[in-house]
Amino acid sequence: MKALAAVLYLGLVTAANAQGAVGEVPLEGDMRKLAVHETSRETPDIAMQTPDGRHVTLEEFRGKPVILNFWATWCAPCREEMPALDAVAADGEVAVVTLATGRNTIDGIERFFEEEGIENLPILLDPSQEAARAMSVLGLPVTVLLDAEGREVARLTGGADWAGPEAARVLEALGGS
């Protein structure tokens, strides 16, 4: 029983530390749009589909901070921020999960990735928009920051330069270097 209490306490302290650290970063530039939650929020373990039909869940990304980005090929601000998300993914300190929600063809995504030189982002699909609904995504793009335990600590609606210095400070506070 004491061991369980210790594990639960450690989890709460870890979440509070990530939460507090992100909340202490001055939000400048595009990060002024970042809504940092007072307390971290449980996240539904949404299902995402790979191009070959497999299902991936957020649980598979536990252990490191996650940038969960909801986007679509037809969304201009979404397309604009993808190269910056690709640069962050190349660093490897934070898992970058890009989820194309709604009507997006695999061919269209692959063509866009090739045109923009996107090499590090996964192609994950949410064709029925169930994941977007479960995460209360009302428009695009929406980027949700998750701590290493999979809890939502902040979210940003609209495009942002995720490879810029302002975002780097936020991601460092989240636990990515």
Summary of the structure (lengths in Angstrom):
residues: 177
radius of gyration: 15.9
end to end distance: 34.9
largest distance: 55.4
contacts: 563
relative contact order: 0.25
helix: 42%
strand: 23%
